[in-house]
């Protein structure tokens, strides 16, 4: 449930069979640049997020893992440049976890940064629209989805979320009549 490149990152490569393949490690550095050296923290953050969502049996444990995952994401965010290829993804995951921790306004700011760095990356739009929808702010949810579709017109995820939002809105209007 984590990206394949994680086994080639620091700390993982010595513990996972096949992870210490110098040629593959070098190819990831060539693709991602020096930021790959900190990426093991992103992998840890993803694992902690998965633990929070899939294994935590109580709210306190869930919150612990989500907060800890954010610290892992911040480790990478603090050490890479704005042109790091995976930075928008890492920011999106951080924003999503902030929202899960009821820190929505802070999460929105992080998601906006991800959108600024890579406007055609659709996940931040989805996470933000979900937040606005859950908050009852249907107009904002719709605006975010429409903006996301303009930026990433191929995103079926955003299109289906917008269609669902429109269907639910139409259903509510009919029920009020």
ROGU-525884 format. One record per residue: x, y, z of N, C-alpha, C, O in turn. Coordinates in steps of 0.1 Angstrom, whole numbers, padded with zeros to 4 digits, always signed. Layout:
<nodes>
XYZXYZXYZXYZ/...
</nodes>
This chain:
<nodes>
+0008-0012+0000+0000+0000+0000+0009+0013+0000+0004+0024+0003/+0021+0011-0003+0030+0023-0005+0037+0021-0019+0037+0010-0024/+0042+0032-0024+0048+0032-0038+0060+0022-0038+0067+0021-0028/+0062+0017-0050+0072+0007-0052+0086+0013-0049+0095+0006-0044/+0088+0026-0052+0101+0032-0049+0105+0032-0035+0117+0034-0031/+0095+0031-0026+0099+0031-0011+0109+0021-0007+0117+0024+0002/+0109+0009-0013+0119-0001-0009+0133+0003-0012+0142-0003-0007/+0135+0013-0021+0148+0017-0025+0153+0029-0018+0164+0034-0020/+0144+0034-0008+0148+0046-0001+0156+0042+0011+0156+0031+0016/+0163+0052+0017+0171+0050+0029+0162+0044+0040+0150+0046+0041/+0168+0036+0048+0162+0027+0059+0154+0015+0054+0154+0005+0060/+0147+0017+0043+0139+0006+0037+0149-0004+0029+0147-0016+0030/+0158+0002+0022+0166-0006+0013+0174-0017+0020+0177-0027+0014/+0178-0015+0032+0186-0025+0039+0177-0035+0046+0182-0045+0052/+0164-0033+0046+0155-0042+0053+0145-0050+0044+0139-0060+0048/+0144-0045+0032+0135-0052+0022+0143-0059+0012+0152-0053+0006/+0140-0072+0010+0148-0079+0000+0147-0072-0014+0137-0069-0019/+0159-0071-0020+0160-0064-0033+0161-0049-0033+0163-0043-0043/+0159-0043-0021+0159-0029-0020+0172-0022-0021+0173-0010-0024/+0183-0030-0020+0196-0024-0020+0203-0025-0033+0215-0027-0034/+0195-0024-0044+0200-0025-0058+0205-0012-0062+0197-0003-0065/+0218-0010-0063+0224+0003-0065+0220+0009-0079+0217+0021-0079/+0218+0001-0089+0214+0006-0102+0200+0012-0101+0197+0022-0107/+0191+0005-0094+0177+0010-0092+0177+0023-0084+0170+0032-0087/+0184+0022-0073+0185+0034-0064+0190+0046-0072+0185+0057-0071/+0201+0044-0080+0206+0055-0088+0196+0060-0098+0195+0072-0101/+0188+0051-0104+0178+0055-0114+0167+0064-0107+0162+0073-0113/+0164+0061-0094+0154+0069-0087+0160+0083-0084+0153+0093-0085/+0173+0083-0080+0179+0096-0078+0179+0104-0091+0178+0116-0091/+0182+0097-0102+0182+0104-0115+0169+0110-0119+0168+0121-0124/+0158+0103-0115+0144+0107-0118+0140+0118-0109+0133+0128-0113/+0143+0117-0096+0137+0126-0086+0147+0136-0080+0143+0146-0074/+0160+0134-0083+0169+0143-0078+0173+0141-0063+0170+0130-0057/+0180+0150-0057+0185+0148-0043+0173+0146-0033+0176+0141-0022/+0162+0151-0036+0150+0149-0027+0147+0135-0024+0141+0131-0014/+0152+0126-0033+0150+0111-0031+0156+0107-0017+0152+0097-0011/+0167+0114-0013+0174+0111-0001+0165+0112+0012+0168+0106+0022/+0155+0120+0011+0146+0122+0023+0133+0115+0021+0124+0115+0030/+0131+0108+0010+0118+0103+0007+0113+0091+0016+0101+0088+0016/+0123+0085+0023+0118+0074+0032+0109+0080+0043+0100+0072+0048/+0110+0092+0046+0100+0098+0055+0086+0099+0049+0076+0097+0057/+0085+0102+0037+0072+0102+0030+0066+0088+0031+0054+0086+0033/+0075+0078+0028+0070+0064+0029+0065+0060+0043+0055+0054+0045/+0073+0065+0053+0068+0062+0067+0055+0069+0069+0046+0064+0076/+0054+0082+0064+0041+0089+0066+0029+0082+0060+0018+0082+0065/+0032+0076+0048+0021+0068+0041+0017+0056+0050+0005+0053+0051/+0027+0050+0055+0025+0038+0063+0017+0041+0076+0008+0034+0080/+0021+0053+0082+0014+0057+0094-0001+0061+0091-0010+0059+0099/-0003+0068+0079-0016+0071+0075-0025+0058+0073-0036+0058+0078/-0019+0048+0067-0026+0035+0065-0029+0029+0079-0040+0024+0081/-0020+0030+0088-0023+0024+0101-0034+0032+0108-0043+0026+0114/-0034+0045+0106-0045+0053+0112-0059+0049+0106-0069+0048+0114/-0059+0047+0093-0072+0045+0087-0076+0030+0087-0088+0028+0087/-0067+0021+0087-0070+0007+0086-0069-0001+0099-0075-0012+0100/-0060+0003+0108-0057-0005+0119-0060+0001+0133-0062-0006+0143/-0062+0014+0133-0064+0020+0146-0078+0016+0151-0088+0017+0144/-0079+0012+0164-0092+0007+0169-0099+0018+0177-0110+0016+0182/-0092+0030+0179-0098+0040+0187-0094+0054+0182-0084+0055+0174/-0101+0064+0185-0098+0078+0180-0084+0083+0184-0077+0089+0176/-0080+0080+0196-0067+0084+0201-0056+0079+0193-0046+0086+0189/-0056+0066+0190-0046+0059+0182-0046+0065+0168-0036+0067+0162/-0058+0066+0162-0060+0072+0149-0053+0085+0148-0046+0088+0138/-0056+0094+0157-0051+0108+0157-0036+0107+0159-0029+0115+0153/-0031+0099+0167-0016+0097+0169-0009+0095+0156+0000+0101+0152/-0014+0084+0149-0008+0081+0136-0009+0092+0126+0000+0094+0118/-0021+0098+0125-0022+0109+0115-0013+0121+0118-0007+0126+0109/-0012+0125+0131-0003+0135+0135+0012+0131+0132+0020+0140+0127/+0015+0119+0135+0029+0114+0133+0032+0114+0118+0043+0117+0113/+0022+0110+0110+0024+0110+0095+0027+0124+0090+0035+0126+0081/+0020+0134+0095+0022+0148+0091+0037+0152+0094+0043+0159+0086/+0042+0148+0106+0056+0151+0109+0065+0145+0099+0075+0151+0095/+0062+0133+0094+0070+0126+0084+0070+0134+0071+0080+0136+0065/+0058+0138+0067+0056+0146+0055+0064+0159+0056+0070+0163+0046/+0063+0165+0068+0070+0178+0069+0085+0176+0068+0092+0185+0063/+0090+0165+0073+0105+0163+0071+0109+0164+0057+0119+0170+0054/+0101+0158+0048+0104+0159+0034+0102+0173+0028+0110+0178+0021/+0090+0178+0032+0087+0192+0027+0097+0202+0030+0101+0211+0022/+0103+0201+0042+0113+0210+0047+0127+0208+0040+0135+0217+0041/+0129+0197+0033+0142+0194+0027+0142+0194+0012+0153+0192+0006/+0131+0196+0006+0131+0196-0009+0128+0210-0014+0123+0219-0007/+0131+0212-0027+0128+0224-0034+0114+0224-0040+0109+0213-0041/+0109+0235-0043+0096+0236-0049+0094+0229-0062+0083+0225-0066/+0105+0226-0068+0104+0218-0081+0105+0203-0079+0106+0196-0089/+0106+0198-0067+0106+0184-0064+0094+0178-0070+0083+0182-0067/+0096+0168-0078+0085+0162-0086+0073+0157-0077+0062+0158-0081/+0076+0151-0065+0066+0146-0057+0060+0155-0046+0052+0151-0038/+0065+0168-0046+0061+0177-0036+0046+0179-0036+0039+0179-0026/+0039+0181-0048+0025+0183-0048+0017+0171-0042+0007+0173-0035/+0022+0159-0044+0016+0147-0039+0018+0147-0023+0008+0144-0016/+0029+0150-0019+0032+0150-0004+0023+0161+0003+0018+0158+0013/+0023+0172-0003+0014+0183+0002+0000+0179+0002-0008+0181+0012/-0005+0172-0008-0019+0167-0009-0022+0157+0003-0032+0158+0009/-0013+0148+0005-0014+0139+0016-0014+0145+0030-0022+0142+0038/-0006+0155+0031-0005+0163+0044-0019+0170+0046-0025+0170+0056/-0023+0177+0035-0036+0184+0036-0048+0175+0039-0056+0179+0047/-0048+0163+0033-0058+0154+0036-0058+0149+0050-0069+0148+0056/-0046+0147+0056-0045+0143+0070-0049+0154+0079-0055+0152+0090/-0046+0166+0076-0050+0178+0084-0065+0178+0085-0071+0181+0095/-0072+0176+0074-0086+0176+0073-0092+0165+0082-0101+0167+0089/-0085+0153+0081-0090+0142+0089-0088+0145+0104-0096+0139+0112/-0079+0154+0108-0077+0158+0122-0085+0170+0126-0083+0176+0136/-0095+0173+0118-0104+0185+0120-0096+0198+0120-0100+0207+0127/-0086+0198+0112-0078+0211+0110-0080+0215+0096-0071+0218+0088/-0093+0216+0091-0096+0218+0078-0091+0231+0072-0085+0231+0061/-0092+0243+0078-0087+0255+0072-0071+0254+0070-0067+0259+0059/-0064+0248+0079-0050+0246+0077-0047+0236+0065-0038+0238+0057/-0056+0226+0064-0055+0216+0053-0057+0222+0040-0050+0219+0030/-0067+0231+0039-0070+0238+0027-0058+0246+0022-0055+0247+0010/-0051+0253+0031-0039+0261+0027-0029+0252+0021-0022+0256+0011/-0027+0240+0027-0017+0231+0022-0021+0226+0008-0013+0225-0001/-0034+0223+0007-0039+0218-0006-0038+0229-0017-0034+0226-0028/-0040+0241-0013-0038+0253-0022-0024+0254-0027-0021+0256-0039/-0014+0251-0018+0000+0251-0022+0003+0240-0032+0010+0243-0042/-0003+0229-0030-0001+0217-0040-0007+0221-0053-0001+0219-0064/-0019+0228-0053-0025+0232-0066-0016+0243-0073-0015+0242-0085/-0010+0252-0065-0002+0262-0071+0010+0256-0078+0014+0260-0089/+0016+0246-0071+0028+0239-0077+0025+0231-0089+0034+0230-0098/+0014+0224-0089+0010+0216-0101-0005+0217-0103-0012+0208-0098/-0009+0227-0110-0023+0229-0112-0031+0218-0118-0043+0216-0116/-0024+0209-0126-0032+0198-0133-0031+0185-0125-0035+0175-0130/-0027+0186-0112-0027+0174-0104-0040+0174-0096-0043+0183-0088/-0049+0164-0099-0063+0165-0095-0065+0161-0080-0075+0167-0075/-0057+0153-0073-0061+0149-0059-0064+0161-0049-0073+0160-0042/-0056+0172-0050-0059+0182-0040-0073+0188-0042-0079+0192-0032/-0077+0189-0054-0091+0194-0057-0101+0185-0051-0111+0189-0046/-0099+0172-0053-0108+0162-0047-0109+0163-0032-0120+0163-0026/-0097+0163-0026-0097+0164-0011-0104+0177-0006-0111+0177+0004/-0101+0188-0013-0107+0201-0008-0122+0201-0010-0129+0206-0002/-0126+0196-0022-0141+0196-0024-0148+0186-0014-0159+0190-0010/-0142+0175-0011-0147+0166-0001-0149+0174+0013-0159+0172+0020/-0138+0181+0016-0139+0189+0029-0150+0199+0028-0158+0200+0038/-0152+0207+0018-0162+0216+0017-0176+0210+0017-0185+0215+0023/-0177+0199+0010-0190+0191+0010-0193+0187+0024-0205+0188+0028/-0184+0181+0031-0187+0176+0045-0190+0188+0054-0197+0186+0064/-0185+0200+0051-0187+0212+0059-0201+0218+0055-0205+0228+0061/-0207+0213+0045-0220+0219+0040-0218+0230+0031-0228+0237+0028/-0206+0233+0027-0204+0244+0018-0204+0239+0003-0194+0238-0003/-0216+0237-0002-0218+0231-0015-0213+0240-0026-0207+0235-0036/-0215+0253-0025-0210+0262-0036-0195+0261-0037-0189+0260-0048/-0188+0261-0026-0173+0261-0026-0169+0247-0031-0159+0246-0039/-0176+0236-0027-0172+0223-0032-0173+0223-0047-0164+0218-0054/-0184+0228-0053-0186+0229-0067-0176+0237-0074-0170+0233-0084/-0172+0249-0068-0162+0257-0074-0149+0250-0075-0142+0251-0085/-0145+0243-0065-0132+0237-0064-0132+0226-0075-0122+0224-0082/-0143+0218-0076-0144+0207-0086-0143+0213-0100-0136+0208-0109/-0150+0224-0103-0150+0230-0116-0136+0235-0119-0132+0234-0131/-0129+0241-0110-0116+0246-0112-0107+0234-0115-0098+0235-0124/-0108+0224-0107-0100+0212-0109-0102+0206-0123-0092+0202-0130/-0114+0206-0128-0117+0200-0141-0111+0209-0152-0107+0204-0162/-0112+0222-0150-0105+0231-0160-0090+0228-0160-0084+0228-0171/-0084+0225-0149-0070+0223-0148-0066+0209-0152-0055+0207-0159/-0074+0199-0149-0071+0185-0152-0084+0179-0159-0091+0171-0153/-0086+0183-0171-0099+0179-0178-0100+0164-0180-0111+0159-0182/-0090+0156-0179-0090+0142-0181-0094+0135-0168-0096+0122-0168/-0095+0142-0157-0098+0135-0144-0112+0131-0143-0122+0138-0141/-0114+0117-0144-0127+0111-0142-0132+0112-0127-0144+0113-0124/-0122+0112-0118-0125+0113-0104-0133+0127-0101-0143+0127-0094/-0127+0138-0106-0133+0151-0104-0147+0152-0111-0156+0157-0105/-0147+0146-0123-0160+0147-0130-0171+0139-0123-0182+0143-0122/-0167+0127-0118-0178+0119-0111-0182+0126-0098-0193+0125-0094/-0172+0132-0091-0176+0139-0079-0185+0151-0082-0195+0153-0074/-0183+0158-0093-0191+0169-0096-0205+0164-0100-0215+0170-0096/-0206+0153-0108-0219+0148-0112-0227+0143-0100-0239+0145-0099/-0220+0137-0090-0227+0133-0078-0232+0145-0070-0243+0144-0065/-0224+0155-0069-0228+0167-0062-0240+0173-0069-0250+0177-0062/-0240+0174-0082-0251+0179-0089-0264+0171-0087-0275+0176-0085/-0262+0157-0088-0274+0148-0086-0279+0150-0072-0292+0150-0070/-0271+0151-0062-0275+0153-0048-0282+0166-0046-0292+0167-0039/-0277+0177-0052-0283+0190-0052-0297+0189-0058-0307+0195-0053/-0298+0183-0070-0311+0182-0077-0321+0174-0068-0333+0178-0068/-0316+0163-0062-0325+0155-0054-0330+0163-0042-0342+0162-0038/-0322+0171-0036-0326+0179-0024-0336+0189-0029-0346+0192-0021/-0334+0195-0040-0344+0205-0045-0358+0199-0048-0368+0205-0045/-0358+0187-0053-0370+0180-0056-0377+0176-0043-0389+0177-0041/-0369+0172-0033-0375+0168-0020-0381+0180-0012-0391+0178-0005/-0376+0192-0015-0381+0204-0008-0395+0208-0014-0403+0215-0008/-0398+0204-0027-0410+0208-0033-0422+0202-0028-0433+0204-0032/
</nodes>
